[in-house]
Amino acid sequence: LRELDSVIMDIDRLVSSIEDMMPHELLMSSKRCIFKTPVILFRHNKKAYIPDAFSIGPLHHGSPNLKATEKIKAKYLQGLISRSPFPDTLMLRTLIRSIMEVEKEARECYAEAVNYNPEELVKILVIDGCFIIELFRKKTCQELIEEDDPIFTESCMLQFLWHDFILLENQVPWMVIEILFNLTKFSNCDKPLILLAANFLESFLFQRLTYSRVGIWMTTTLPSMNIKGIKHFLDLVRKLSTSFIEEKRESIVQWELLPSATRLVEAGIKFKRGAYGSRLEVKFIDGVLEIPPFQIDDVTETVFRNLISYEQCHPKCEARITSYAILLDNLINTAKDIDILCKNQIIHNWLNPEDAAQLFNKLYRDTYLEHFYYTNLCKQVNSFCKRRWPRWRAVFVRNYFNTPWAFLSTLAAVCLLVMTLLQTLYTIGGRDGSKNLY
């Protein structure tokens, strides 16, 4: 009986222990949109997911290496409220009260538990949100920049900012930014928030995502774009990157690999710089593969990895960037492939060609893809590659017309062949005429 009681007591203890582990409320909010990078992706390049200088939001707040820039954010907040027509304390009280009202909703945007009480979280969101707004405004309205500005007077700070702003873990809910923005419209040069954000991206995003002549693009195309439900800054970057793409997706079962750029050239396919718009809008028309141009530099991997991580984590996010990364991985295997795309003005490479090739070869490793957006494109390209005439023509052009000397040698050989043929015909004709005399 004692043994039986002991077993019963052990079972009861285990039941109680397991019940304590069970969540008493929904663990994952349906509003979650800011995630910690999954370990399976984080391990490939840790530096691509960790902020260099600025913490934005609560997930990296308090990190020892990021504390130095907290003073910069406080200075930006002070500059923002100093332009208010109301006393500074009253303005700050208004901002705090407005974010306190949405604190619970903002907390639910984070997939991970936020280890700060409501007052601490509101403080973080107000300071970081106002810092972002002031940064946007200063980029557009240069007269707001003071002589001792700690960011715009030091180019390295802007580079740190761009890296840190694009991180999935380093985000503030967009609704927080909108609320703070609407309460701080003190300047005559204020434009809509979306335009200020896009203008801030001019020096960074548009170099990497193919938008050129940003001023024209911002005033004509952006206002007509259907950008709704922005979750945070990284989500805005993704929406701007994919806004021109039509809904085209196929089951991953039908996915075909695409040959490398070198193999495609050998098969007779030409590369052409596509129109500026979305970098994802790749077309194949009459043997020509059109790819919008983009830049490769030391931040490119960070941009791609965080966008891919966002698509992998968010349950309602289509894997458009991931599909594009797979397409680039197919096209780029070696430095020679990079050179081909650079020669055709598709890639503007600021890295060593070998490093650039390696970047794309490992970019989407350990990701999951339910739909691939370039299935039809790959089928068309592969079908073209199987045709013999384009391949033979490409080999002929490469072997005999790739340099001026090769062209002249080929032309001389053709002329010699034609002259020999004509001489032969003339000789045969002369002999036949002599025979007719007899």
C-alpha angles and dihedrals in degrees: 000000000000090000090050091050089050091053091048091051092050092051092050091051092050092048090052092047093051093046090054089057093055115095114243092207138030107301097202119044118219087230094061112130105142113076143179108245110258112253091235089063098032093061093063094067117354094184091062091065104037123082118246100206114343131060113207114191128354104297096080098021113131096023107151095231092053100049094090093068094052087086090055091053091048090050090052091050090051092050091049098052092041089070091056118110087225128074112279094243093050092048092049090048089053092051093048093048092050093053093042087061091059098033094112093048091047091050090054090059089072114081091202122065111268108226096209130094118241095267093049093047092049090051091052093047094048095048096042094040093051090046090056093047093048090048091053092048095048091051090056100033107046092184089071092064113099122216091249096044106152095213112034093044092055116057093198090062091059090051091051089048094052091051093047097043092057096055117113093219093048102068141120119207110264091229088064091053091048093051093049092044094053091050094051105050096135101131127086090219094059114134128183112296093244091056093048090050092048091049090052088054092053095093094043120018098039093054089056101035098045102250109142131177087032095183092061092040093050095050097043112025106026098059090054095048117108099235108159136159098023108191101189143324096290090049089054090052090052093047091051089048095052103029095105096049120106119223101270119150137145135193114277088235089074094050117132125193117243120226118244121268090257092053092046092054089050088052091055100259118142126212123224133182106249127222120282110261122086119003088219095063100099117169136189115204126167095335094317122114110207116201123174112238123256140173128247117205141136093292097048094088092050091052093049096043095051094045090049091047090052091052091048093051103039111080094208098044118107114226096241097134090044090053090050091050090053091050091051091047089056093049098043119056104134142018088263090064089052090051092052092052092045091050089055091049093244095117125041099198121198093171135073107281091237091051092048091051091048091051093062095039092067102027103107100030115145094015127131123227125190096173129027115208097203101053095115092044091053091048092053093048094047091048090053091049091057092061112097103211097062090048094050091046091051092050091048093050092046094049100041109023106033094104134026091247092051090049093050092047091050091047091050091049091050092048091049091049092050092048091048090050092049091048090051092050091047091050092049091047091050092052092050090051091051091053092053090058090066 
